[in-house]
Amino acid sequence: MILILDILQIVLTVIWWIIIVQAILSWLLAFNVINTHNEYVGAVWRALQRMTDPIYRPIRRVLPDFGGLDLSPMVVLVILWIIQRAVIPALYRAAFGLPI
């Protein structure tokens, strides 16, 4: 059980950093600091899109349209934070038989 929780913590941290990198890259693309005509940038952007779109899709269905502002990454980061700070520690305490 502890090993599964440790692996889950690592996976959530990796997802967290993927979302942060994608947000920074999207800002750089939006302000035309870099562009997707570069093969490497385009490949990284497409890979990040493929990884994060399945996570964002359900949240985008629920959130109202804010025009060009996409708040789904922020919502996912808040959900990940809640899972990492509240749910996983409670599961650790339950696994060790400690009172909650």
N, C-alpha and C positions, 0 to 999 in steps of 0.2 A: 504494500500500500504506500509506504513512504517513497519507494523508488518511482512509483507512478506519479505521485505528487511532485517529486523533484523534476521529473521529465516534463510534466505539465507546466511547471514554473519556468523552465528553460524555453519551452515552445512559446509560451505567452510573452516572454522577454524578446524572443526573436521576432515575433509578430509585431510587437511594439516598435522595435527598431526598423523593421521593414516599412511600417506606416510613416515613421518620422522621416526616413530617407525619401520615400515617395513624396511626402509633403514638401520637403526642401527642393527636390527635383522639379516638382510642379511649379513652385515659385520661380525657380531659375528659368524654366521654360516660358512661364507667363510674362516675365520681364525681359525675355529674349536675351538672357545672358548666355544661354546655351540653346541649341536647337536640335531637333530630331533628325536633321539631315546628316549629322555625324552618325556613322554606323554604330559606334559603341554606345552613344547616348540613346539612340533609337532602340537598340537591343535591350539596354537596361530599363528604359521606360516601358517597353512592351512586357518585359518579364515582371516588373513591379505591378503593372496593370493586371496581368493574368493572376498574380498572387492575391491581390487585394480586392478585385472586383467581386468575387464570391462572398467576401466578408461584408462589403459595402452594400451589395444589392438589396438585402432585406431591410436595411436601415433606410436606404434611399426611397423605398416604397412607402415607408411610414412618415418620413420627414416631409414637411411642406416644401414647395419649390421656393428657393431664395434667389432666383435668378442665376447669376454666375457664381454664387457662393455655395460651396459644397461643405456641409457640416458633418457629413457621415464619418470622415476620419476622426474628428474630435469626439463624436459619440462613441466610436469603437474604442478609442483610447481611454475614455472614461469608464466604459464597461470593463476593459482589460484591467484598469487600475482597481476597480471594485473587486474583481475576481482575485487579483493578486494580493490585495490588502485585507480583504474580509473573508472571502470564501476559502481560499487555500489555507490561511492560518487556522480557521475553524476546523477544516478537515485534518490538519496536522494534530490539533488538540484532540480531536475525536479518535485519531489513529493511536495516539499515545494514552488514551483513556483519561486525559486531563479534563477538569470542568471547564465549561465554556464561559 
